[in-house]
Amino acid sequence: MKRVFVDTGAFFALLVSEDRNSSPAKELFERAALEGWRLVTTNAVVTETYSLLLVRTRERRMKALAFLDALMQSGVRVERVRASDEARGIELVRQQRDKNYSLCDAYSFVVMQRLGIAEVMAFDRHFREYGKFTVL
C-alpha cells in the first residue's frame, strides 16, 4: 500500500476553498481515496493546521474543530513526533542555514525518513528544497 505524508498546506487547501491550491488539494485527496493510499501526518502538522484554520478562516474555531473531528474519522494516521525526532529536527534547522524550514517541516522531514515515506502532499517550497521526497 502506498504511504503518503500530508503536510499542513494540503489539509488547509482541502478545507479552505479560497486557498489557491484548493483544486489541486481536492484532486490529490480524491486520488488518494480512489487508489487506497495510506495517509500519514504528525501531531505537529495537526497542531499547525488547527492554528492556521483558527486564525486564517472566517469560520475560525468552528472550522478548526471541524478539522479535528474530520481527521479523527478519516483514517489518516497521526504519527507522534518523538523526542529523538525533535532533536534531529532542531539539528536540521541549525545546520541548513540557507533554508527557512519551519520546525514543523523539519519534524516532518525527520518523521518521513524514520517511517520510510518518500511522497508528500504539500504546496510550500520547503519539501522541494529539502530534496529528499517526491512532492505530489
C-alpha positions as CSV (number, residue, x, y, z in Angstrom):
1,M,0.0,0.0,0.0
2,K,1.3,3.4,-1.0
3,R,2.0,5.6,2.0
4,V,1.9,9.4,1.6
5,F,2.7,12.1,4.1
6,V,0.2,15.0,4.4
7,D,1.6,18.5,5.2
8,T,-0.3,21.4,6.7
9,G,-0.8,23.2,3.3
10,A,-2.5,20.2,1.8
11,F,-5.0,20.0,4.7
12,F,-5.6,23.7,4.7
13,A,-6.1,23.9,0.9
14,L,-8.5,21.0,1.1
15,L,-10.6,22.7,3.7
16,V,-10.5,26.3,2.5
17,S,-12.0,26.8,-0.9
18,E,-10.5,30.3,-1.2
19,D,-7.0,28.9,-1.0
20,R,-5.2,29.0,-4.3
21,N,-4.3,25.3,-4.0
22,S,-7.8,24.2,-3.2
23,S,-8.5,22.4,-6.5
24,P,-5.2,20.5,-6.6
25,A,-5.6,19.5,-3.0
26,K,-9.1,18.2,-3.7
27,E,-7.8,16.2,-6.7
28,L,-5.0,14.7,-4.6
29,F,-7.3,13.6,-1.7
30,E,-9.7,12.2,-4.2
31,R,-6.9,10.3,-5.9
32,A,-5.7,9.0,-2.5
33,A,-9.2,7.7,-1.7
34,L,-9.6,6.1,-5.1
35,E,-6.2,4.4,-5.1
36,G,-6.3,3.5,-1.4
37,W,-3.3,5.5,-0.3
38,R,-2.3,5.2,3.4
39,L,-2.1,8.9,4.5
40,V,0.2,9.8,7.4
41,T,0.8,13.1,9.2
42,T,2.2,14.1,12.5
43,N,0.7,15.6,15.7
44,A,2.8,18.7,14.9
45,V,1.1,19.1,11.5
46,V,-2.3,18.7,13.2
47,T,-1.4,21.5,15.6
48,E,-0.2,23.7,12.9
49,T,-3.2,23.1,10.7
50,Y,-5.6,23.7,13.6
51,S,-3.8,27.0,14.4
52,L,-3.9,28.2,10.7
53,L,-7.6,27.4,10.5
54,L,-8.2,29.2,13.7
55,V,-6.6,32.5,12.6
56,R,-7.0,32.4,8.7
57,T,-10.5,31.5,8.1
58,R,-13.9,33.2,8.5
59,E,-15.3,30.3,10.5
60,R,-12.3,30.2,12.8
61,R,-12.9,28.0,15.8
62,M,-15.8,26.1,14.1
63,K,-13.6,25.3,11.0
64,A,-10.6,24.3,13.2
65,L,-12.7,22.0,15.4
66,A,-14.4,20.5,12.3
67,F,-10.9,19.7,11.0
68,L,-10.1,17.8,14.2
69,D,-13.4,15.9,14.0
70,A,-12.9,15.0,10.4
71,L,-9.3,13.9,11.0
72,M,-10.4,11.5,13.7
73,Q,-13.0,10.0,11.3
74,S,-10.7,9.9,8.3
75,G,-8.3,7.1,8.9
76,V,-5.3,9.3,8.5
77,R,-2.6,8.0,10.7
78,V,-1.2,10.7,13.1
79,E,2.3,9.8,14.0
80,R,3.6,11.3,17.2
81,V,6.8,13.3,16.9
82,R,9.3,11.6,19.2
83,A,11.9,13.3,21.4
84,S,14.6,12.0,19.1
85,D,12.7,13.4,16.1
86,E,12.6,16.8,17.8
87,A,16.3,16.7,18.5
88,R,17.0,15.8,14.8
89,G,14.6,18.4,13.5
90,I,16.3,21.1,15.6
91,E,19.7,20.0,14.5
92,L,18.4,20.1,10.9
93,V,17.2,23.7,11.1
94,R,20.5,24.7,12.7
95,Q,22.6,23.0,10.0
96,Q,20.7,24.2,7.0
97,R,21.5,27.9,7.5
98,D,20.4,28.9,3.9
99,K,16.9,27.5,4.4
100,N,13.9,28.8,6.3
101,Y,12.2,25.5,7.2
102,S,9.7,25.7,10.0
103,L,10.3,23.5,12.9
104,C,7.1,21.6,11.9
105,D,8.5,21.0,8.4
106,A,11.8,19.8,9.9
107,Y,9.9,17.4,12.2
108,S,8.0,16.2,9.1
109,F,11.2,15.5,7.2
110,V,12.7,13.5,10.1
111,V,9.5,11.5,10.7
112,M,9.1,10.8,7.0
113,Q,12.6,9.5,6.9
114,R,12.1,7.4,10.0
115,L,9.0,5.8,8.6
116,G,10.4,5.4,5.1
117,I,7.8,7.6,3.4
118,A,9.0,9.1,0.1
119,E,6.0,11.0,-1.1
120,V,4.2,14.1,0.3
121,M,1.1,16.1,-0.3
122,A,2.5,19.6,0.2
123,F,2.2,23.0,-1.5
124,D,5.0,25.0,0.1
125,R,8.5,25.1,-1.4
126,H,10.3,23.6,1.6
127,F,9.7,19.9,0.8
128,R,11.1,20.6,-2.7
129,E,14.1,22.5,-1.3
130,Y,14.9,19.7,1.1
131,G,15.1,17.5,-2.0
132,K,14.6,14.0,-0.5
133,F,10.9,13.5,-1.2
134,T,8.6,13.4,-4.2
135,V,6.1,16.2,-3.9
136,L,2.8,15.1,-5.5
